[in-house]
Amino acid sequence: MQLDSSGLQVLSTEECFALLSSAPIGRIVFTDRALPAVQPVNFYLDGRSVVIRTSPGSKLAAATRHAVVAFEADEFDTELRTGWSVTAVGQARAVTDPAELDRLARLPLMSWAPGDRDHYIVVDAEQISGRRIVATRPGGAA
Amino acid sequence: MQLDSSGLQVLSTEECFALLSSAPIGRIVFTDRALPAVQPVNFYLDGRSVVIRTSPGSKLAAATRHAVVAFEADEFDTELRTGWSVTAVGQARAVTDPAELDRLARLPLMSWAPGDRDHYIVVDAEQISGRRIVATRPGGAA
């Protein structure tokens, strides 16, 4: 088990994608008018790409156009104080190709929020990393 | 009930702080070598300030020094497709004042990760905003 400098277990690329695909919600991290911004979204992991549905005029659609963004998902057990997090980083792109739009529209991805959601943002994960917090052993390094 | 352009309920400042104080885990959003970065942390809400414990040499400690960061917490019910998220934005600062360090060390804030965690980062929330997804009514705009 590989640990990072903070004592967290480093996850492999395969584990990262497997955990990411299990999460119902993730958070897209971007810059909005020079300030850090973050928005939770439901998503579908399509191979190594994160697919998000939004409305064409949304702040998210505008702010992520051609931007490098991060996409994070996690799951924690507050009783056991264990959990994992995975972060992918990549270029966000608005899907405009009709054939790709047609394919994405058939994915099992329904937006939770109301309204017109026919705009698709795809984040192709160029980097992915993940960590797991394992329960601290009594007498361990803590 | 005030709705935003995406049909989400806009939360008041008081609701935002109340929900934030109820969350065991949040995510600090910052810039790491010009790329968007995000890290889940446990935290304590001290008035309108988010208090985080980390190690002095951590990437988080280095990257958030004098930086404007976002801090996000959320909770979603995947069955009902409802939930909320709150994001605070403010300047992060490393605590160096001995009296403040002494006070923070007495807060009920234990880091989940192992190792030396005697470095405190405080994010004074200068802006806070939050949204709630309420269940979509059948026949609604979705």
Interface residues (C-beta under 8 A of the other chain):
Chain A: S5 S6 G7 L8 P24 I25 R27 V29 F30 T31 L35 P36 A37 V38 Q39 P40 S55 G57 S58 V68 V69 A70 E72 D74 F76 T78 R81 G83 S85 T87 V89 S111 W112 A113 P114 G115 I133 T136 G140 A141 A142
Chain B: S5 S6 G7 L8 P24 I25 R27 V29 F30 T31 L35 P36 A37 V38 Q39 P40 S55 G57 S58 V68 V69 A70 E72 D74 F76 T78 R81 G83 S85 T87 V89 W112 A113 P114 G115 I133 T136 G140 A141 A142
